[in-house]
């Protein structure tokens, strides 16, 4: 497979048909996820997008519900210790995201009077908010016209417009431009197109088992028209967890989350046999600010 080095143009009338098909499909087939309710605020969207990074929807939904019930606004979260955010994060994984959300909540209160900003660059300036998350909040919360490129959207656009089985590991300038060029001119339609593409990639145009027979844009898909050629790029590595430093970190953090106060080092030493790996994992938690040393061989979540 040769990846495109420049955007491949699609005729305007053909794009209009794709826009209509995706938007109509989304209206009829989208999931009733908790962050899509009419009462959802920009803060709720930001929380959901951070939680959903590298984490399945079914794991995120209950934690999101509890989080929003407890901290419905940025100010509510900013008023508690960052360690409480880590505790509430539970077993979602990648707990530094909890600290980043707390830092974002604090920045929103300090810079924007407690309101999630609308401006894309102001969103990008929040701690831990990157290109994708900023665009997602601007589009899904405020209905703006921006390309929102997560893994699902990249895969759908790559297949439909480029004929590629899977996107490249690294996003290119050409890919971004192609996504921007494919946006509907109308802002409201562009927002529906963006969320529709994401849902289509999650439910139909999946990585391993795309359901082309029920895809609303199959007839306009270059990959399908080419006979669904297999991906022949660099091998994709599967993620491992058992026995890794990441698992060790999770075990240590679980002890601290379950404790009401400081935890002696002896309690941490009981959860992982490999002393070298355990100490390395604990040092990394300290470096990340997820754990603090509060005394002689005593540890706690930050601010608790």
SVG drawing of the C-alpha trace seen along z (x, -y; Angstrom):
<svg xmlns="http://www.w3.org/2000/svg" viewBox="-33 -35 49 47">
<polyline fill="none" stroke="black" stroke-width="0.4" points="0.0,0.0 1.3,-3.4 0.0,-6.1 -1.1,-9.3 1.3,-12.2 -1.3,-14.8 -5.1,-15.1 -7.1,-13.3 -9.9,-15.6 -13.5,-14.5 -16.1,-16.2 -18.4,-18.6 -21.6,-16.8 -20.0,-13.5 -19.0,-15.0 -22.5,-16.4 -23.9,-12.9 -21.4,-11.6 -22.3,-14.4 -26.0,-13.7 -25.6,-10.0 -23.4,-10.2 -25.6,-12.9 -28.8,-10.9 -27.2,-7.7 -26.0,-9.3 -29.5,-10.8 -31.0,-7.3 -28.2,-5.1 -26.1,-6.9 -25.7,-5.6 -27.4,-7.4 -24.1,-8.1 -24.3,-10.1 -22.1,-12.9 -24.5,-13.4 -27.5,-14.5 -29.2,-17.8 -27.9,-19.0 -24.3,-18.3 -22.0,-21.3 -18.6,-22.1 -17.0,-20.9 -18.8,-17.6 -17.5,-17.2 -14.0,-18.0 -14.2,-15.4 -15.6,-12.7 -13.0,-13.3 -10.1,-13.1 -11.5,-9.9 -12.1,-8.3 -8.5,-8.5 -7.3,-4.9 -10.2,-3.7 -13.4,-1.9 -16.8,-3.6 -18.3,-0.9 -15.5,-1.5 -15.7,-5.3 -19.5,-5.7 -20.0,-4.8 -16.9,-6.7 -18.0,-9.7 -21.4,-9.7 -19.9,-9.6 -17.4,-12.3 -20.0,-14.7 -22.3,-14.2 -19.5,-15.1 -17.8,-17.8 -20.4,-19.3 -18.3,-22.4 -14.6,-23.2 -14.7,-25.2 -16.1,-22.2 -13.1,-20.1 -10.6,-22.9 -11.7,-23.3 -10.6,-19.8 -7.1,-18.4 -5.7,-16.9 -5.4,-13.5 -9.2,-13.4 -9.3,-13.4 -6.8,-10.6 -8.9,-8.6 -12.1,-9.1 -10.4,-8.1 -10.4,-4.6 -9.2,-1.9 -9.6,-3.8 -5.9,-3.7 -3.4,-6.4 -4.2,-8.2 -2.1,-11.3 -5.2,-12.2 -6.9,-12.9 -4.2,-15.3 -4.4,-17.0 -8.1,-17.5 -7.7,-18.9 -5.0,-21.3 -7.3,-22.2 -10.1,-23.0 -7.8,-25.2 -6.7,-27.0 -10.2,-27.5 -11.1,-29.1 -8.0,-31.3 -8.0,-32.4 -11.7,-32.1 -13.8,-32.8 -14.8,-29.1 -16.1,-28.8 -14.6,-26.4 -13.3,-28.6 -14.8,-28.6 -11.6,-29.6 -9.6,-26.8 -6.2,-28.2 -7.5,-29.0 -8.5,-25.4 -5.2,-24.2 -3.5,-26.3 -5.2,-24.3 -2.9,-21.8 -3.0,-18.4 -5.3,-19.5 -3.9,-18.7 -5.0,-19.2 -7.7,-16.5 -9.3,-17.3 -9.4,-21.0 -11.1,-20.4 -13.5,-17.9 -14.7,-20.4 -15.0,-23.2 -17.1,-21.1 -19.1,-18.8 -19.8,-21.4 -19.9,-24.7 -20.9,-23.4 -17.9,-25.0 -16.4,-23.9 -13.1,-22.1 -11.7,-18.7 -11.8,-16.3 -9.3,-13.6 -9.3,-10.7 -8.4,-7.1 -11.9,-6.3 -12.3,-9.4 -8.9,-8.9 -9.7,-5.3 -13.1,-6.2 -11.7,-9.2 -8.6,-7.2 -10.8,-4.4 -13.5,-6.5 -11.4,-9.3 -8.0,-7.6 -8.7,-3.9 -6.4,-3.0 -7.2,0.0 -5.7,-1.8 -4.2,-5.2 -0.5,-5.7 0.9,-5.6 1.7,-9.3 -0.8,-11.9 0.5,-13.9 -0.1,-17.5 -1.8,-16.1 -4.2,-14.0 -5.2,-17.0 -5.8,-19.1 -7.9,-16.3 -10.1,-16.2 -10.5,-20.0 -11.3,-20.0 -14.0,-17.4 -15.9,-19.5 -19.3,-20.7 -19.4,-24.4 -22.3,-24.9 -21.1,-25.0 -23.9,-23.1 -23.7,-20.3 -19.9,-20.2 -20.4,-19.5 -22.9,-16.7 -20.6,-15.3 -17.6,-15.2 -19.5,-13.3 -21.2,-11.1 -17.8,-10.0 -16.6,-9.2 -19.6,-7.1 -19.4,-5.4 -15.8,-4.4 -16.7,-3.1 -19.7,-1.0 -19.5,-0.1 -16.1,-1.0 -14.1,0.7 -10.4,1.6 -10.7,5.4 -14.2,6.3 -15.8,3.4 -19.5,4.0 -19.5,2.7 -22.9,4.3 -24.6,1.8 -22.3,-1.2 -24.3,-4.2 -21.4,-5.5 -20.2,-2.2 -21.0,-3.2 -18.8,-6.3 -15.9,-4.5 -12.7,-4.1 -11.4,-1.3 -14.6,0.8 -14.5,0.0 -11.0,1.3 -12.0,4.6 -11.0,3.8 -7.2,4.3 -5.5,5.5 -3.2,3.3 0.4,4.0 2.2,1.3 4.4,1.7 3.2,4.2 0.9,2.9 2.1,3.8 -0.5,5.0 -0.4,3.5 0.7,5.7 -0.1,5.1 0.5,8.1 3.9,7.9 4.7,4.4 5.7,1.3 2.3,0.0 0.6,2.8 2.9,2.4 2.1,-1.3 -1.6,-0.5 -1.3,1.9 0.6,-0.7 -1.9,-3.4 -4.8,-1.2 -3.5,-0.8 -3.2,-4.6 -6.6,-5.2 -8.3,-2.9 -6.6,-4.4 -8.0,-7.5 -4.6,-8.9 -0.9,-8.1 0.2,-4.6 3.5,-3.1 6.0,-1.8 5.6,1.6 2.0,1.8 3.2,0.9 6.0,3.5 3.4,6.3 1.7,5.8 4.6,6.5 7.3,9.1 10.0,7.7 11.6,5.0 13.6,3.4 10.5,3.0 8.4,1.9 10.8,-0.9 11.1,-2.0 7.3,-2.2 7.0,-4.1 9.7,-6.5 7.8,-7.1 4.5,-7.8 6.4,-10.3 7.9,-11.9 4.5,-12.2 3.0,-13.9 0.5,-11.1 2.0,-10.2 3.8,-12.3 6.2,-11.3 4.6,-12.7 7.1,-11.3 9.7,-8.7 8.6,-5.9 5.0,-7.1 3.1,-8.0 -0.2,-9.5 -2.1,-10.9 -1.3,-14.6 -3.1,-17.1 -4.9,-14.4"/>
</svg>
